[in-house]
């Protein structure tokens, strides 16, 4: 009986050990689509452009249950993970981190200071940028789309596609685009992860 209880406890703990292995020293999730850079955002934008990708900054923090949900349930959906890897150049900032970041306007400060400067209150938050950022703008001012918080896989999938199509410059706002895509998938029986 004791061996059965111990074996059951080990099985129950095993997924936690696996999840813990995906965290870095700051307690943030590892992902192959995240780029380690010197966090000079103009240089990072240039690198994204050189690779033909859209530049994005994701802000996360240790212990964020919504960041965990996104990494474990949404970003791992094959269609989403492929887009994150192939179409986007993501740099992560730690909401409470001390690593130096150079904003688009040349201001240099810690990750935590830039999060305050950008008035970031929630994690995860993702800021998406055009291929060119006008001089003198901070990241918060330059972002063409800001995603505050966690969303389900279908919403994230549609958001990424809408950004790639530069829907933010079009007449169909994201909510209408997402509803249309959601309904089209439902009519055809296609699913992206679990439905929102």
ZIHUUR-V509059 format. One record per residue. N is the residue number from 0. RES is the residue in one letter. PHI is phi in degrees with one decimal (NA if undefined). BURIAL is + if it has 16 or more other ideal C-beta (glycine too) atoms within 10 Angstrom, else -. Layout:
n=N res=RES phi=PHI burial=BURIAL
n=N res=RES phi=PHI burial=BURIAL
This chain:
n=0 res=X phi=NA burial=-
n=1 res=X phi=-61.5 burial=-
n=2 res=X phi=-62.3 burial=-
n=3 res=X phi=-64.6 burial=-
n=4 res=X phi=-64.9 burial=-
n=5 res=X phi=-64.7 burial=-
n=6 res=X phi=-61.7 burial=-
n=7 res=X phi=-63.9 burial=-
n=8 res=X phi=-65.6 burial=-
n=9 res=X phi=-65.8 burial=-
n=10 res=X phi=-64.7 burial=-
n=11 res=X phi=-65.4 burial=-
n=12 res=X phi=-83.2 burial=-
n=13 res=X phi=-53.3 burial=-
n=14 res=X phi=-62.1 burial=-
n=15 res=X phi=-66.8 burial=-
n=16 res=X phi=-64.4 burial=-
n=17 res=X phi=-63.5 burial=-
n=18 res=X phi=-62.9 burial=-
n=19 res=X phi=-64.1 burial=-
n=20 res=X phi=-68.5 burial=-
n=21 res=X phi=-89.6 burial=-
n=22 res=X phi=-99.0 burial=-
n=23 res=X phi=-87.8 burial=-
n=24 res=X phi=-63.5 burial=-
n=25 res=X phi=-90.5 burial=-
n=26 res=X phi=80.1 burial=-
n=27 res=X phi=-105.8 burial=+
n=28 res=X phi=-65.9 burial=+
n=29 res=X phi=-86.3 burial=-
n=30 res=X phi=-156.6 burial=+
n=31 res=X phi=-64.8 burial=-
n=32 res=X phi=-82.9 burial=+
n=33 res=X phi=-86.1 burial=+
n=34 res=X phi=-99.1 burial=+
n=35 res=X phi=-87.1 burial=-
n=36 res=X phi=-133.8 burial=-
n=37 res=X phi=-82.7 burial=-
n=38 res=X phi=60.5 burial=+
n=39 res=X phi=-98.3 burial=+
n=40 res=X phi=-64.0 burial=+
n=41 res=X phi=-65.9 burial=-
n=42 res=X phi=-63.8 burial=-
n=43 res=X phi=-62.5 burial=+
n=44 res=X phi=-61.2 burial=+
n=45 res=X phi=-61.5 burial=-
n=46 res=X phi=-65.0 burial=+
n=47 res=X phi=-61.1 burial=+
n=48 res=X phi=-61.4 burial=-
n=49 res=X phi=-62.3 burial=-
n=50 res=X phi=-90.6 burial=-
n=51 res=X phi=70.9 burial=-
n=52 res=X phi=-118.0 burial=+
n=53 res=X phi=-86.2 burial=+
n=54 res=X phi=-88.6 burial=+
n=55 res=X phi=-145.0 burial=+
n=56 res=X phi=-119.1 burial=+
n=57 res=X phi=-109.8 burial=+
n=58 res=X phi=-108.7 burial=+
n=59 res=X phi=-134.8 burial=+
n=60 res=X phi=-148.6 burial=+
n=61 res=X phi=-56.7 burial=-
n=62 res=X phi=79.2 burial=-
n=63 res=X phi=-74.9 burial=+
n=64 res=X phi=-67.8 burial=-
n=65 res=X phi=-76.9 burial=-
n=66 res=X phi=-63.3 burial=+
n=67 res=X phi=-59.9 burial=+
n=68 res=X phi=-58.5 burial=-
n=69 res=X phi=-63.8 burial=+
n=70 res=X phi=-71.0 burial=+
n=71 res=X phi=-93.4 burial=-
n=72 res=X phi=-120.8 burial=-
n=73 res=X phi=-108.7 burial=+
n=74 res=X phi=-62.7 burial=+
n=75 res=X phi=-88.9 burial=-
n=76 res=X phi=-62.8 burial=+
n=77 res=X phi=-49.9 burial=-
n=78 res=X phi=-64.5 burial=+
n=79 res=X phi=-76.8 burial=+
n=80 res=X phi=-59.4 burial=-
n=81 res=X phi=-63.4 burial=-
n=82 res=X phi=-63.8 burial=+
n=83 res=X phi=-59.5 burial=+
n=84 res=X phi=-78.4 burial=-
n=85 res=X phi=-91.6 burial=-
n=86 res=X phi=-111.5 burial=+
n=87 res=X phi=-125.7 burial=+
n=88 res=X phi=-118.8 burial=+
n=89 res=X phi=-99.1 burial=+
n=90 res=X phi=-118.8 burial=+
n=91 res=X phi=-104.2 burial=+
n=92 res=X phi=-115.7 burial=+
n=93 res=X phi=-91.0 burial=+
n=94 res=X phi=-52.7 burial=+
n=95 res=X phi=-117.6 burial=-
n=96 res=X phi=-82.4 burial=+
n=97 res=X phi=-108.1 burial=-
n=98 res=X phi=-65.1 burial=-
n=99 res=X phi=-71.3 burial=-
n=100 res=X phi=-127.2 burial=+
n=101 res=X phi=-104.6 burial=+
n=102 res=X phi=-69.9 burial=+
n=103 res=X phi=-57.7 burial=+
n=104 res=X phi=-87.5 burial=+
n=105 res=X phi=93.8 burial=-
n=106 res=X phi=-67.0 burial=-
n=107 res=X phi=-112.1 burial=-
n=108 res=X phi=-160.4 burial=-
n=109 res=X phi=-72.5 burial=+
n=110 res=X phi=-56.1 burial=+
n=111 res=X phi=-65.8 burial=+
n=112 res=X phi=-69.5 burial=+
n=113 res=X phi=-70.1 burial=+
n=114 res=X phi=-61.8 burial=+
n=115 res=X phi=-67.0 burial=-
n=116 res=X phi=-59.0 burial=-
n=117 res=X phi=-82.7 burial=+
n=118 res=X phi=58.8 burial=-
n=119 res=X phi=-81.0 burial=+
n=120 res=X phi=-113.5 burial=-
n=121 res=X phi=-123.7 burial=-
n=122 res=X phi=-127.9 burial=+
n=123 res=X phi=-74.1 burial=+
n=124 res=X phi=-126.4 burial=+
n=125 res=X phi=-119.6 burial=+
n=126 res=X phi=-110.3 burial=+
n=127 res=X phi=-109.2 burial=+
n=128 res=X phi=-127.4 burial=+
n=129 res=X phi=-71.8 burial=+
n=130 res=X phi=-72.4 burial=-
n=131 res=X phi=-129.5 burial=-
n=132 res=X phi=-119.3 burial=+
n=133 res=X phi=-59.7 burial=-
n=134 res=X phi=-59.3 burial=-
n=135 res=X phi=86.9 burial=-
n=136 res=X phi=-97.2 burial=-
n=137 res=X phi=-80.3 burial=+
n=138 res=X phi=-58.8 burial=+
n=139 res=X phi=-63.5 burial=+
n=140 res=X phi=-76.2 burial=-
n=141 res=X phi=-85.1 burial=+
n=142 res=X phi=-61.0 burial=+
n=143 res=X phi=-86.2 burial=-
n=144 res=X phi=-147.0 burial=+
n=145 res=X phi=-124.3 burial=-
n=146 res=X phi=-105.8 burial=+
n=147 res=X phi=-93.4 burial=-
n=148 res=X phi=104.8 burial=-
n=149 res=X phi=-102.7 burial=+
n=150 res=X phi=-133.0 burial=+
n=151 res=X phi=-75.0 burial=+
n=152 res=X phi=-58.4 burial=+
n=153 res=X phi=-61.0 burial=+
n=154 res=X phi=-66.8 burial=+
n=155 res=X phi=-64.4 burial=+
n=156 res=X phi=-58.6 burial=+
n=157 res=X phi=-67.1 burial=+
n=158 res=X phi=-61.8 burial=+
n=159 res=X phi=-60.6 burial=+
n=160 res=X phi=-65.6 burial=+
n=161 res=X phi=-64.3 burial=+
n=162 res=X phi=-68.1 burial=+
n=163 res=X phi=-59.8 burial=-
n=164 res=X phi=-85.0 burial=-
n=165 res=X phi=54.3 burial=-
n=166 res=X phi=-60.0 burial=+
n=167 res=X phi=-63.8 burial=-
n=168 res=X phi=-95.8 burial=-
n=169 res=X phi=-96.3 burial=-
n=170 res=X phi=-88.8 burial=-
n=171 res=X phi=-92.7 burial=-
n=172 res=X phi=-68.3 burial=-
n=173 res=X phi=-62.6 burial=+
n=174 res=X phi=-59.3 burial=-
n=175 res=X phi=-69.4 burial=-
n=176 res=X phi=-59.5 burial=+
n=177 res=X phi=-61.4 burial=+
n=178 res=X phi=-61.0 burial=-
n=179 res=X phi=-64.6 burial=-
n=180 res=X phi=-65.0 burial=+
n=181 res=X phi=-60.5 burial=+
n=182 res=X phi=-66.6 burial=-
n=183 res=X phi=-63.7 burial=-
n=184 res=X phi=-65.1 burial=+
n=185 res=X phi=-62.0 burial=-
n=186 res=X phi=-66.6 burial=-
n=187 res=X phi=-94.6 burial=-
n=188 res=X phi=81.5 burial=-
n=189 res=X phi=-79.1 burial=-
n=190 res=X phi=-128.8 burial=-
n=191 res=X phi=-117.4 burial=+
n=192 res=X phi=59.3 burial=+
n=193 res=X phi=-93.5 burial=-
n=194 res=X phi=-62.8 burial=-
n=195 res=X phi=-65.6 burial=-
